[in-house]
Amino acid sequence: MELKQLIDEFTSIFGGSKDDIRVFASPGRVNLIGEHTDYNGGCVFPAALDLKTTIVMRKRDDGVLRLKATDLDGIVEADITMLDSYKGIGWGEYQLGVAYMLSRFGYDICGADMLYDDTVPHGGGLSSSAAIEVSTALCFATLSNEKNGITKSVDMIQMAKISQLAEHEYAGVNCGIMDQFASAMGKRGHAIFLNCKNLDYKLVPLELGECKIIISNTCKKHALGASKYNERRNECERGLELLQAAMPQKTCLCDITEAEYKAHAHLIDDETTAKRVRHVIGENARVRSAVEALSIGDIEAFGALMNASHDSLCHDYEVTGFELDTMVDEARKIDGVLGTRMTGAGFGGCTVSIVKNDAVRTFIAEVGKNYEAATGIKPSFYVTETGDGGKEIKL
Ligand code: GLA
């Protein structure tokens, strides 16, 4: 929805004038490469999108929060003195979880009327939840700082960390930091080369020459909480423990190089754990190679690494599934596709492909037709524009 229209909708729902309205926004992300490495202390390479959550809001003085989404009926009401009691309420849980976490970190949460508008598709693996969390965190932290006379701007890395904690405690998903970090820190025209162990990062210009990034939505919703995400995390922890018998100084799987892993692979006594570990260590190496390839303009090499990433996520990490694999298989049949892979947690959601400009139309037509014929689901496509991380939109 256009901003002007959103503001009109806000006043028609909540009344009042337009003078004291504030607007905050934070984007979803596409991860170009580096999947399931973040919670293993590894590297990732996401880019913030121009798909985002926008919050139109106004403060209230009575300690009441009223939350509304543009695409849902009903208003969720909450009391700011009882923020620890809204777990499991359904829509509104991310917002109230973030508000609660912020209060634990010393921020003052005020009452407010808030209208949420999402352009990130829900359940599509493009971090719609991180977009809601980070925009909410930014909004409340900005207001709290103002109230307390703190003039420095909001610490966006802290917002990412607080949002991640809210996801752990409120949504029960033991996610890594990638999504919230990308939503908080992204920059238009760039991807973020992030080391998730120490949060060192570099913004890398996303110069793809004669190519575009296409996101293909399988339209099979992934249910992150219900999926095998936490199970994979546990499998990785088991793999690390076994390898620590020979390498006690390694504190996460991504501390281990491919050569070190090869030398000690025999310590892992079951095939499933071995496959998970092989993916994580190989994927971490692929991220570094991919960023290097991009820096010298070798988009073909970048694409080949994306292909290898998908194959590893399919065979070793086993988080793809029929829809994602079909989308990737169909994309690989098109001339001018340099690389294609699932993006995000997996088990449904989206793929990301690097496609030559002159193949974009054929890609959308052919992959769309063939994917639908194979799965019975109509997919959707976005020729991706990158966007900025969380910020207040000044009216
Ligand atoms: C989800 C999580 C991230 C990351 C990816 C997989 O998006 O929120 O932290 O683990 O899955 O790379």
Boltz pocket constraint, residues with backbone or C-beta under 6 A from the ligand:
constraints:
  - pocket:
      binder: B
      contacts: [[A, 34], [A, 35], [A, 36], [A, 37], [A, 38], [A, 39], [A, 125], [A, 175], [A, 176], [A, 177], [A, 178], [A, 179], [A, 344], [A, 345], [A, 346]]
      max_distance: 6.0
